[in-house]
Amino acid sequence: METIKGLARQAKQRLKNNFWENCKTNLKQGELQAKNLGLNENKVKSYIGVKVQREIKGQTPDEFYLKVKNMLDEYGEVSDAIGRLTDRDYYATLSYEEKQRYNLELSTKYLEALERYRKEKEMPL
């Protein structure tokens, strides 16, 4: 967990680097592009807002999402997505109940990643 001093330092750095002005211009450009392309402007604003939040929090795309994204880009939506994403070595060490829990958690993560992927593909920004 970061300290308050560290968070304040990061906020000050964002102010010095005109981070918020850049966000405003990106938002306005996104709105104009959405208007020109006939997209919902509110969805574009929301999408850009999520990107800004991830950037502020320092989140990078996690390894699982990148794996799902690569699979979807290469093969599209496949019927055996959970099987392709399963870590076979780890899966072999699990008991029956643990396997069920693993499958459930993996499918939940996959659905979240799929939803994020669809949102990103929907916005041509």
TORMAR-929938 format. One record per residue (C-alpha): residue number from 1; residue in three letters; x, y, z. Coordinates in pm, whole numbers. Each point is the difference from the previous one (the first is absolute). Layout:
N
{n = NUM; res = ala; px = X; py = Y; pz = Z}
...
END
This chain:
125
{n = 1; res = met; px = 0; py = 0; pz = 0}
{n = 2; res = glu; px = 133; py = 338; pz = -94}
{n = 3; res = thr; px = 49; py = 273; pz = 254}
{n = 4; res = ile; px = -186; py = 328; pz = -2}
{n = 5; res = lys; px = 327; py = 179; pz = -79}
{n = 6; res = gly; px = 53; py = -221; pz = -302}
{n = 7; res = leu; px = -353; py = 57; pz = -125}
{n = 8; res = ala; px = 36; py = 376; pz = 49}
{n = 9; res = arg; px = 329; py = -6; pz = -191}
{n = 10; res = gln; px = -167; py = -183; pz = -288}
{n = 11; res = ala; px = -290; py = 248; pz = -4}
{n = 12; res = lys; px = 242; py = 292; pz = -5}
{n = 13; res = gln; px = 192; py = -160; pz = -286}
{n = 14; res = arg; px = -324; py = -39; pz = -197}
{n = 15; res = leu; px = -72; py = 370; pz = 49}
{n = 16; res = lys; px = 352; py = 98; pz = -112}
{n = 17; res = asn; px = -22; py = -214; pz = -312}
{n = 18; res = asn; px = -338; py = 146; pz = -105}
{n = 19; res = phe; px = -157; py = -343; pz = 42}
{n = 20; res = trp; px = -348; py = 142; pz = 56}
{n = 21; res = glu; px = 17; py = 237; pz = -297}
{n = 22; res = asn; px = 102; py = -295; pz = -216}
{n = 23; res = cys; px = -293; py = -198; pz = 139}
{n = 24; res = lys; px = -240; py = 282; pz = -88}
{n = 25; res = thr; px = 132; py = 25; pz = -355}
{n = 26; res = asn; px = -16; py = -379; pz = -42}
{n = 27; res = leu; px = -356; py = 4; pz = 128}
{n = 28; res = lys; px = -102; py = 276; pz = -241}
{n = 29; res = gln; px = 173; py = -175; pz = -291}
{n = 30; res = gly; px = -174; py = -324; pz = 95}
{n = 31; res = glu; px = -336; py = 177; pz = 7}
{n = 32; res = leu; px = 61; py = 151; pz = -344}
{n = 33; res = gln; px = 109; py = -336; pz = -143}
{n = 34; res = ala; px = -303; py = -168; pz = 152}
{n = 35; res = lys; px = -228; py = 265; pz = -143}
{n = 36; res = asn; px = 158; py = -36; pz = -345}
{n = 37; res = leu; px = -20; py = -380; pz = 12}
{n = 38; res = gly; px = -354; py = -2; pz = 138}
{n = 39; res = leu; px = 98; py = -163; pz = 330}
{n = 40; res = asn; px = -155; py = 66; pz = 339}
{n = 41; res = glu; px = 196; py = 290; pz = 152}
{n = 42; res = asn; px = -75; py = -110; pz = 357}
{n = 43; res = lys; px = 152; py = -343; pz = -65}
{n = 44; res = val; px = 312; py = 164; pz = -137}
{n = 45; res = lys; px = 25; py = 228; pz = 305}
{n = 46; res = ser; px = -41; py = -299; pz = 229}
{n = 47; res = tyr; px = 263; py = -199; pz = -190}
{n = 48; res = ile; px = 251; py = 286; pz = 14}
{n = 49; res = gly; px = -77; py = 47; pz = 371}
{n = 50; res = val; px = 82; py = -364; pz = 69}
{n = 51; res = lys; px = 327; py = 33; pz = -193}
{n = 52; res = val; px = 94; py = 307; pz = 206}
{n = 53; res = gln; px = -82; py = -180; pz = 326}
{n = 54; res = arg; px = 220; py = -294; pz = -101}
{n = 55; res = glu; px = 281; py = 238; pz = -88}
{n = 56; res = ile; px = -27; py = 185; pz = 332}
{n = 57; res = lys; px = -3; py = -323; pz = 197}
{n = 58; res = gly; px = 301; py = -118; pz = -198}
{n = 59; res = gln; px = -178; py = -310; pz = -115}
{n = 60; res = thr; px = 145; py = -178; pz = -296}
{n = 61; res = pro; px = -200; py = -254; pz = -194}
{n = 62; res = asp; px = 30; py = -318; pz = 199}
{n = 63; res = glu; px = 153; py = -311; pz = -150}
{n = 64; res = phe; px = -332; py = -187; pz = -7}
{n = 65; res = tyr; px = -174; py = 276; pz = -195}
{n = 66; res = leu; px = 285; py = 13; pz = -252}
{n = 67; res = lys; px = -23; py = -377; pz = -43}
{n = 68; res = val; px = -377; py = 24; pz = -60}
{n = 69; res = lys; px = 48; py = 294; pz = -237}
{n = 70; res = asn; px = 259; py = -188; pz = -206}
{n = 71; res = met; px = -224; py = -306; pz = -16}
{n = 72; res = leu; px = -301; py = 206; pz = -111}
{n = 73; res = asp; px = 204; py = 192; pz = -258}
{n = 74; res = glu; px = 142; py = -320; pz = -145}
{n = 75; res = tyr; px = -294; py = -243; pz = 18}
{n = 76; res = gly; px = -306; py = 208; pz = 89}
{n = 77; res = glu; px = -246; py = -127; pz = 258}
{n = 78; res = val; px = 54; py = -372; pz = 29}
{n = 79; res = ser; px = -213; py = -259; pz = 177}
{n = 80; res = asp; px = 294; py = -141; pz = 199}
{n = 81; res = ala; px = 136; py = 330; pz = 134}
{n = 82; res = ile; px = 14; py = -122; pz = 362}
{n = 83; res = gly; px = 192; py = -310; pz = -106}
{n = 84; res = arg; px = 251; py = 208; pz = -193}
{n = 85; res = leu; px = 52; py = 235; pz = 294}
{n = 86; res = thr; px = 38; py = -276; pz = 260}
{n = 87; res = asp; px = 343; py = -48; pz = 154}
{n = 88; res = arg; px = 21; py = -376; pz = -51}
{n = 89; res = asp; px = 292; py = -64; pz = 237}
{n = 90; res = tyr; px = -169; py = 185; pz = 285}
{n = 91; res = tyr; px = -339; py = -154; pz = -83}
{n = 92; res = ala; px = 143; py = -352; pz = 27}
{n = 93; res = thr; px = 99; py = 60; pz = 363}
{n = 94; res = leu; px = -350; py = 102; pz = 114}
{n = 95; res = ser; px = -265; py = -209; pz = 172}
{n = 96; res = tyr; px = -348; py = -32; pz = -151}
{n = 97; res = glu; px = -143; py = 287; pz = 206}
{n = 98; res = glu; px = 299; py = 221; pz = -72}
{n = 99; res = lys; px = -37; py = -73; pz = -372}
{n = 100; res = gln; px = -363; py = 109; pz = 12}
{n = 101; res = arg; px = 95; py = 322; pz = 179}
{n = 102; res = tyr; px = 287; py = 61; pz = -243}
{n = 103; res = asn; px = -232; py = -43; pz = -300}
{n = 104; res = leu; px = -256; py = 236; pz = 149}
{n = 105; res = glu; px = 259; py = 268; pz = 79}
{n = 106; res = leu; px = 161; py = -40; pz = -343}
{n = 107; res = ser; px = -332; py = 33; pz = -178}
{n = 108; res = thr; px = -83; py = 313; pz = 202}
{n = 109; res = lys; px = 336; py = 155; pz = -87}
{n = 110; res = tyr; px = -48; py = -97; pz = -365}
{n = 111; res = leu; px = -344; py = 162; pz = -18}
{n = 112; res = glu; px = 137; py = 321; pz = 154}
{n = 113; res = ala; px = 291; py = 2; pz = -246}
{n = 114; res = leu; px = -237; py = -73; pz = -290}
{n = 115; res = glu; px = -225; py = 291; pz = 100}
{n = 116; res = arg; px = 301; py = 231; pz = 23}
{n = 117; res = tyr; px = 125; py = -123; pz = -339}
{n = 118; res = arg; px = -337; py = 68; pz = -161}
{n = 119; res = lys; px = -11; py = 351; pz = 147}
{n = 120; res = glu; px = 350; py = 73; pz = -128}
{n = 121; res = lys; px = -83; py = -131; pz = -347}
{n = 122; res = glu; px = -324; py = 198; pz = -4}
{n = 123; res = met; px = 188; py = 327; pz = 49}
{n = 124; res = pro; px = 219; py = 72; pz = -303}
{n = 125; res = leu; px = 203; py = 256; pz = 195}
END
